[in-house]
């Protein structure tokens, strides 16, 4: 396979200084904003309505004066209104499931696909995967960007790809046992499902050939990382991306530092904003280190340039470490649209996971059920205990979880410890919240 660069080693751009990187960002940002204004009718309308023009972008901070793009914008332009190139130049189309409305549709030129593969390869290399390894890809293929995005990146890196896709857990285990891959790519909840299924079959998850796991597509905690690493004797790293911005590979985590995902800022300009503030302007941007909603602007996309896309993911921007010029995004704490407001207290499923996994008798398998009794909302945590524990230990674990949630989150909930193996398992992305309020 022909490669433009040696993707087994960091390329020169990954090692740019912060000043050099921001100079490159500014140049590319000016081109992208003008490109989007000239080629995408939605952006011309939005910019004109906001009273801004691409020529107003003189320095990086001026981006804050431009309007946001939202998922609703993409849905209103369904199917191809966001494309900036003729249909003949679009070589691939992906789309969301559309379960909450019209799907969001994204397109790629041949150059976009090459860029995506190279950035995904960067992420895999940063997380410990090397050319010549066998990679078991359990992300879903199809219109979802995860499977093919990871696949092309793994091939670009020079690995042997096993394109298993999601689901069929018993077959996943068979192929891991028989093919002996070095790395696995999947959501953290699905890797937990595989680990538990191995144990039930009498297979020691720590005895497989797997050395690395690159997990993304859903928020997960440091406690979950420890669960997976200790349970499977491998190194687990995060990866981040979303279809509207590119797909998986927008940022990746270093296996050496495990301190958050480095954003490939030569291709994406990140910002942090107040998730409940729709205003624009430099005053609306939160400084590095403060938590808020991630916003991304693409710098090199051809088919679908995206300007200030509101991801709804909550994080912080931090200085680079493994790649000093590239800022890191702290682990996603949740999504602004997944935030549970329970009697005036804000919380996220990741907070429940973090607390539960500190209690030895409780497992990572839980669901949150929201109900309304009269005028009051109530949350019930249905959670499984560890195997080979007693009913007395379950009761003590439930009390501990209820107490710790009250102390650390400030809310009162009901804890229902259910039989091991009784809750639905992940076959890809895991659903945590069941809102049964009227």
C-alpha positions as a printed Julia matrix, in Angstrom:
438×3 Matrix{Float64}:
   0.0     0.0    0.0
   1.32    3.42  -0.93
   1.72    5.94   1.88
   2.73    9.57   1.61
   4.39    9.56   5.03
   5.87    7.03   7.43
   2.94    6.7    9.81
   4.89    4.39  12.15
   6.65    7.53  13.49
   5.32   10.99  14.43
   5.25   13.3   11.43
   6.82   16.76  11.54
   3.5    18.56  12.05
   2.79   16.57  15.24
   5.96   18.03  16.72
   5.41   21.7   15.84
   5.74   24.26  18.6
   2.59   26.0   19.81
   3.47   29.2   17.95
   4.17   27.33  14.71
   0.94   25.37  15.05
  -1.2    28.47  15.66
   0.32   30.17  12.62
  -0.69   27.13  10.54
  -4.15   27.15  12.14
  -4.73   30.8   11.28
  -3.76   30.3    7.65
  -6.0    27.27   7.27
  -8.84   28.85   9.26
  -8.99   31.89   6.97
  -9.18   29.6    3.94
 -11.84   27.35   5.49
 -14.15   30.15   6.61
 -14.0    31.78   3.17
 -14.45   28.39   1.48
 -17.55   27.6    3.58
 -19.04   31.08   2.97
 -18.58   30.81  -0.79
 -19.73   27.19  -1.22
 -22.31   26.36   1.47
 -25.52   28.46   1.33
 -26.25   27.85   5.02
 -23.0    29.54   6.04
 -23.56   32.53   3.78
 -26.99   33.01   5.34
 -25.74   32.56   8.91
 -22.69   34.82   8.49
 -24.7    37.53   6.79
 -27.39   37.38   9.47
 -24.73   37.68  12.17
 -23.05   40.61  10.39
 -19.69   38.88   9.95
 -17.63   38.17   6.85
 -14.62   35.9    6.29
 -12.46   39.03   5.9
 -13.24   39.86   9.54
 -11.15   36.88  10.64
  -7.74   38.45  11.21
  -6.55   36.5   14.25
  -7.55   33.17  15.78
  -9.63   34.81  18.5
 -11.87   36.4   15.84
 -13.44   32.98  15.22
 -15.51   33.57  18.37
 -17.51   36.25  16.5
 -18.86   33.74  13.97
 -22.13   31.83  14.54
 -22.29   28.24  15.74
 -23.29   25.21  13.7
 -25.6    22.7   15.37
 -26.94   19.24  14.63
 -30.26   20.92  13.85
 -28.55   22.87  11.03
 -27.41   19.61   9.44
 -30.87   18.12   9.8
 -32.51   21.15   8.2
 -30.11   20.87   5.26
 -30.84   17.13   4.86
 -29.64   15.38   2.87
 -26.84   17.15   0.98
 -27.29   20.87   1.6
 -24.09   21.12   3.69
 -21.85   19.75   0.94
 -19.33   22.23  -0.47
 -18.38   20.17  -3.54
 -20.29   18.7   -6.49
 -21.83   15.27  -5.91
 -19.32   13.79  -8.36
 -16.48   14.72  -5.97
 -18.07   12.96  -2.99
 -16.6     9.46  -2.69
 -18.38    8.38   0.51
 -21.44    9.3    2.56
 -22.05    8.48   6.22
 -25.1     9.32   8.34
 -26.34    9.16  11.9
 -29.09    6.72  12.86
 -31.72    9.46  12.88
 -33.49    7.97  15.91
 -34.33   11.44  17.28
 -35.19   13.08  13.96
 -33.73   13.33  10.49
 -30.28   11.77  10.18
 -27.26   14.04   9.96
 -25.49   13.32   6.68
 -21.77   13.83   6.13
 -19.7    13.45   2.97
 -16.03   12.97   2.09
 -13.85   13.68  -0.91
 -10.94   11.39  -1.74
  -8.61   13.83   0.05
 -10.93   13.85   3.08
 -10.75   10.05   3.28
  -6.96   10.15   3.07
  -6.74   12.8    5.79
  -9.15   10.84   7.99
  -7.15    7.62   7.6
  -3.89    9.39   8.43
  -5.33   11.05  11.55
  -6.85    7.77  12.71
  -3.45    6.14  12.16
  -1.87    8.86  14.32
  -4.29    8.01  17.11
  -3.62    4.28  16.93
   0.14    4.79  16.9
  -0.07    7.19  19.84
  -2.03    4.53  21.76
   0.58    1.83  21.24
  -0.51    0.11  18.01
   2.35   -0.5   15.57
   2.73   -1.6   11.93
   2.64   -5.36  11.54
   0.25   -5.92  14.45
  -3.12   -7.64  14.02
  -6.03   -5.36  14.93
  -9.49   -6.7   15.83
 -11.98   -4.0   14.83
 -15.25   -4.36  16.78
 -16.64   -0.92  15.96
 -19.83   -1.07  13.91
 -19.5    -0.84  10.13
 -22.08    0.76   7.83
 -23.37    4.33   7.97
 -21.83    4.78  11.45
 -18.35    6.28  10.99
 -16.67    4.15  13.67
 -16.04    0.91  11.81
 -14.75    2.19   8.47
 -12.94    5.12  10.07
 -10.99    2.81  12.36
 -10.49    0.3    9.54
  -8.91    2.75   7.09
  -6.69    4.18   9.83
  -5.45    0.77  10.89
  -4.66   -0.1    7.28
  -2.87    3.21   6.76
  -0.74    2.45   9.8
   0.3    -0.85   8.24
  -1.55   -3.29  10.49
  -3.53   -6.4    9.58
  -7.21   -5.59  10.14
  -9.81   -8.12  11.27
 -13.11   -6.37  10.32
 -15.39   -8.07  12.83
 -17.81   -5.15  13.44
 -20.04   -5.04  16.55
 -22.23   -7.72  18.09
 -21.98  -11.53  17.89
 -20.03  -11.64  21.13
 -19.41  -15.39  21.0
 -17.86  -15.06  17.54
 -15.78  -12.1   18.76
 -14.33  -14.34  21.46
 -13.67  -17.14  18.98
 -11.76  -14.86  16.61
  -9.77  -13.27  19.44
  -8.83  -16.76  20.63
  -8.04  -18.16  17.17
  -6.57  -15.16  15.33
  -4.58  -13.82  18.3
  -4.83  -10.08  17.56
  -2.53   -7.63  19.32
  -5.08   -4.82  19.65
  -8.83   -4.37  19.81
 -10.88   -1.33  18.76
 -14.36   -0.96  20.31
 -16.44    0.96  22.83
 -15.36    0.51  26.47
 -18.76   -0.92  27.44
 -18.51   -3.55  24.69
 -15.0    -4.54  25.74
 -16.45   -5.06  29.22
 -19.15   -7.27  27.66
 -16.47   -9.36  25.88
 -14.43   -9.66  29.08
 -17.42  -10.85  31.1
 -18.49  -13.31  28.39
 -14.99  -14.79  28.33
 -15.12  -15.33  32.07
 -18.5   -17.08  31.81
 -17.07  -19.41  29.16
 -14.14  -20.32  31.38
 -11.62  -18.31  29.3
  -9.17  -16.18  31.27
  -9.44  -12.66  29.76
  -5.91  -11.93  30.99
  -4.5   -14.82  28.94
  -5.5   -13.56  25.47
  -3.07  -12.13  22.93
  -4.52   -8.61  23.32
  -2.01   -6.0   24.46
  -3.78   -2.76  23.52
  -7.37   -1.5   23.46
  -8.39    1.77  21.79
 -11.85    2.61  23.13
 -14.17    5.48  22.28
 -17.64    6.52  21.08
 -18.96    6.9   24.66
 -17.78    8.58  27.87
 -15.84    6.37  30.29
 -13.95    6.91  33.51
 -10.51    6.17  34.95
 -12.22    3.55  37.11
 -13.48    1.81  33.97
  -9.96    1.97  32.5
  -8.59    0.18  35.56
 -11.38   -2.39  35.35
 -10.51   -3.22  31.74
  -6.74   -3.09  32.12
  -6.66   -5.27  35.21
  -9.34   -7.63  33.93
  -7.7    -8.19  30.52
  -4.01   -7.43  31.2
  -3.74   -4.8   28.44
  -3.2    -1.08  27.95
  -6.45    0.83  27.32
  -6.5     4.3   25.73
  -9.26    6.7   24.8
 -10.04    8.03  21.33
 -12.46   10.79  20.36
 -14.32   11.88  17.28
 -17.77   12.56  15.9
 -19.25   12.21  12.45
 -20.07   15.88  11.95
 -16.43   16.89  12.54
 -14.83   13.89  10.78
 -15.42   10.63  12.63
 -13.1     8.81  15.05
  -9.59   10.22  15.07
 -10.17   13.89  15.92
  -8.02   13.27  18.99
  -6.23   10.35  20.61
  -4.57    9.39  23.87
  -0.93    8.48  24.45
  -0.24    5.05  25.93
   2.8     6.56  27.65
   0.96    9.34  29.51
  -2.74    8.3   29.6
  -3.68   11.86  30.5
  -6.34   12.76  27.96
  -6.66   13.0   24.19
  -4.34   15.18  22.15
  -6.36   17.07  19.53
  -4.88   17.12  16.04
  -4.94   20.9   15.9
  -3.39   21.1   12.46
  -6.82   19.92  11.23
  -9.27   21.09  13.93
  -9.57   24.28  15.98
 -11.2    23.54  19.39
 -12.97   25.99  21.71
 -14.73   25.63  25.07
 -17.96   27.54  25.65
 -20.67   27.73  28.3
 -23.09   24.94  27.22
 -26.12   27.02  28.17
 -24.99   30.29  26.56
 -25.86   30.78  22.88
 -24.12   34.14  22.56
 -21.1    34.65  20.34
 -18.08   36.89  20.82
 -14.71   36.58  22.51
 -16.27   36.95  25.94
 -18.21   33.72  25.48
 -15.06   31.57  25.25
 -13.92   29.83  28.41
 -10.16   29.82  29.02
  -8.07   26.66  28.91
  -8.54   24.62  32.07
 -12.21   25.51  32.58
 -14.93   22.98  31.79
 -17.59   23.61  29.2
 -18.92   22.39  25.87
 -16.46   21.44  23.14
 -16.8    23.33  19.86
 -14.84   22.33  16.76
 -14.01   24.04  13.47
 -12.49   21.95  10.69
  -9.4    23.37   8.99
  -8.88   21.04   6.01
 -12.19   19.34   5.14
 -13.33   19.66   1.55
 -16.74   17.99   1.19
 -18.26   19.27   4.43
 -16.42   22.1    6.14
 -17.8    22.65   9.63
 -17.61   26.01  11.42
 -17.9    26.16  15.22
 -19.83   22.9   15.59
 -21.4    22.47  19.02
 -20.64   18.89  20.06
 -22.59   18.93  23.37
 -19.64   17.02  24.87
 -18.33   18.47  28.14
 -14.57   18.69  28.67
 -11.62   21.04  29.3
  -8.66   22.09  27.15
  -5.25   21.44  28.69
  -1.62   21.93  27.58
  -0.07   19.17  25.48
   2.24   16.56  27.01
   3.09   13.68  24.65
   2.62   16.17  21.8
   3.51   19.49  23.5
   2.19   21.74  20.74
  -1.2    20.03  20.55
  -3.65   20.77  23.35
  -5.33   17.92  25.17
  -9.01   17.54  25.93
  -9.73   16.17  29.38
 -11.82   13.02  29.55
 -15.44   13.71  28.54
 -17.51   14.01  31.7
 -20.81   13.73  29.85
 -22.99   15.43  27.29
 -25.05   18.51  27.95
 -28.07   16.64  26.54
 -27.36   13.6   28.79
 -27.27   15.68  31.92
 -29.78   14.5   34.5
 -31.42   17.25  36.53
 -32.84   15.58  39.61
 -34.65   17.93  41.98
 -32.32   20.78  41.04
 -29.08   18.75  41.12
 -27.12   18.22  37.9
 -25.39   14.87  37.35
 -24.03   12.59  34.62
 -23.89    8.79  34.26
 -20.09    8.93  34.33
 -20.25   10.29  37.88
 -22.33    7.28  38.97
 -19.86    4.93  37.27
 -16.91    6.57  38.98
 -18.47    6.22  42.43
 -19.81    2.68  41.9
 -16.48    1.27  40.8
 -14.88    2.45  44.03
 -17.16    0.07  45.94
 -15.63   -3.44  45.68
 -18.91   -5.4   45.72
 -20.47   -3.45  42.81
 -19.84   -4.05  39.1
 -19.7    -1.6   36.16
 -23.08   -2.85  34.9
 -25.82   -0.37  35.78
 -28.82    1.5   34.38
 -30.44    4.72  35.51
 -34.24    4.84  35.56
 -35.99    8.19  35.96
 -39.59    8.22  37.2
 -41.97   10.8   38.6
 -44.02   10.03  41.69
 -46.55   12.83  42.05
 -44.62   16.1   41.75
 -41.17   14.69  42.53
 -38.66   13.13  40.15
 -36.89   10.01  41.36
 -33.84    8.14  40.05
 -33.36    4.43  40.61
 -29.94    2.92  39.97
 -30.28   -0.7   38.87
 -26.81   -2.18  39.35
 -25.3    -5.67  39.32
 -22.98   -6.92  42.06
 -19.74   -8.78  41.44
 -19.88  -12.54  40.99
 -19.51  -14.69  44.11
 -20.75  -12.05  46.52
 -23.47  -12.46  49.14
 -26.85  -10.79  49.62
 -25.49   -9.19  52.77
 -22.63   -7.65  50.77
 -25.13   -6.45  48.15
 -27.12   -4.6   50.77
 -23.98   -2.99  52.19
 -22.88   -1.98  48.67
 -26.27   -0.39  47.97
 -26.09    1.66  51.15
 -22.54    2.73  50.34
 -23.46    3.81  46.81
 -26.5     5.75  48.01
 -24.42    7.47  50.7
 -21.52    8.36  48.38
 -23.87    9.82  45.77
 -25.47   11.98  48.43
 -22.05   13.15  49.66
 -20.33   13.76  46.31
 -23.24   14.71  44.02
 -25.76   15.99  46.53
 -28.78   14.0   45.4
 -30.84   11.22  46.94
 -31.59    8.15  44.83
 -32.83    4.58  45.14
 -30.3     1.77  44.64
 -31.62   -1.55  43.35
 -29.02   -4.34  43.34
 -30.13   -6.89  40.75
 -28.9   -10.4   40.01
 -25.55  -10.72  38.18
 -26.05  -10.91  34.41
 -29.62   -9.58  34.46
 -29.02   -6.17  32.87
 -28.75   -5.65  29.12
 -25.19   -5.83  27.81
 -23.62   -3.5   25.25
 -23.3    -4.64  21.64
 -21.71   -1.33  20.69
 -22.87    1.86  22.36
 -24.5     1.3   25.74
 -27.74    2.97  26.79
 -27.51    4.06  30.43
 -30.53    6.33  30.96
 -34.17    5.22  30.79
 -36.42    8.23  31.27
 -39.89    7.01  32.22
 -41.2    10.33  33.48
 -44.56   11.33  32.07
